[in-house]
Amino acid sequence: MTEMPKSRLGLLIAACYVFVAVAAIAFVFVADDSLAGVLAVLVIQPWGSVLVWLMDKIGMDSFLFNVLFMLAGALVNGWLIYRIISWFMALLRR
């Protein structure tokens, strides 16, 4: 298997995305509005949809579980953004 080249641009964009996602999740804690989590759910898509499905399946509805799952979703999306941009930059270098 060939190793994908590392991309500084991909790392920068992925880091910005993770920062925005963590800020959106942190906004849930500081806002007194019941709709404070909407931005966080939109930022971590498609994992927000998986979260709803998973909560229905296991019958678990916990604020801590939701926050941890959103953080994991943000990290997965950041990793995917980095890998896709690295792959695209490697194609452009050819």
C-alpha positions as CSV (number, residue, x, y, z in Angstrom):
1,M,0.0,0.0,0.0
2,T,1.4,3.4,-0.9
3,E,1.7,6.1,1.7
4,M,-0.2,9.3,1.0
5,P,1.9,12.4,1.0
6,K,1.3,14.8,3.9
7,S,-0.3,18.1,3.0
8,R,0.2,21.3,5.0
9,L,-2.8,22.9,3.4
10,G,-4.9,19.8,4.3
11,L,-3.7,20.1,7.9
12,L,-4.5,23.8,8.1
13,I,-8.0,23.3,6.7
14,A,-8.7,20.3,8.9
15,A,-7.4,22.1,12.0
16,C,-9.7,25.1,11.2
17,Y,-12.6,22.7,10.8
18,V,-11.9,21.0,14.1
19,F,-11.6,24.4,15.8
20,V,-15.0,25.5,14.4
21,A,-16.6,22.2,15.4
22,V,-15.2,22.3,19.0
23,A,-16.3,26.0,19.3
24,A,-19.8,25.0,18.1
25,I,-19.9,22.2,20.7
26,A,-18.6,24.5,23.4
27,F,-21.3,27.0,22.5
28,V,-23.8,24.4,23.8
29,F,-22.4,24.9,27.3
30,V,-22.4,28.7,27.4
31,A,-25.7,29.4,25.7
32,D,-28.9,29.4,27.6
33,D,-30.9,28.7,24.4
34,S,-32.6,25.3,23.7
35,L,-31.4,25.6,20.1
36,A,-27.8,26.0,21.0
37,G,-26.9,22.5,19.7
38,V,-28.2,23.0,16.2
39,L,-25.0,24.5,14.9
40,A,-23.0,21.7,16.5
41,V,-25.2,19.0,14.9
42,L,-24.9,20.7,11.5
43,V,-21.1,20.9,11.7
44,I,-20.7,17.2,12.6
45,Q,-22.9,15.8,9.9
46,P,-23.3,12.9,9.0
47,W,-22.4,11.7,12.5
48,G,-25.4,13.6,14.0
49,S,-27.8,11.4,12.0
50,V,-25.9,8.3,13.2
51,L,-26.2,9.6,16.8
52,V,-30.0,9.8,16.6
53,W,-30.2,6.3,15.1
54,L,-27.8,4.9,17.8
55,M,-29.7,6.5,20.6
56,D,-32.9,4.9,19.4
57,K,-31.2,1.5,19.1
58,I,-29.6,1.4,22.5
59,G,-32.2,3.5,24.4
60,M,-29.6,5.8,25.8
61,D,-30.1,9.5,26.0
62,S,-27.3,11.2,27.9
63,F,-25.9,14.7,27.5
64,L,-22.3,13.4,28.1
65,F,-22.8,10.7,25.5
66,N,-24.0,13.2,23.0
67,V,-21.1,15.6,23.6
68,L,-18.5,12.8,23.4
69,F,-20.1,11.5,20.2
70,M,-20.1,15.0,18.7
71,L,-16.4,15.4,19.5
72,A,-15.6,12.0,18.0
73,G,-17.6,13.0,14.9
74,A,-15.7,16.3,14.6
75,L,-12.4,14.5,14.8
76,V,-13.5,11.9,12.2
77,N,-14.6,14.7,9.9
78,G,-11.3,16.5,10.4
79,W,-9.4,13.4,9.6
80,L,-11.5,12.8,6.4
81,I,-11.0,16.5,5.3
82,Y,-7.2,16.1,5.8
83,R,-7.0,12.8,3.8
84,I,-9.2,14.1,1.0
85,I,-7.2,17.3,0.6
86,S,-3.9,15.4,0.8
87,W,-5.1,13.1,-1.9
88,F,-6.2,16.0,-4.1
89,M,-3.0,17.8,-3.6
90,A,-1.0,14.7,-4.6
91,L,-3.1,14.5,-7.8
92,L,-2.3,18.2,-8.6
93,R,1.5,17.6,-8.1
94,R,1.6,14.9,-10.7
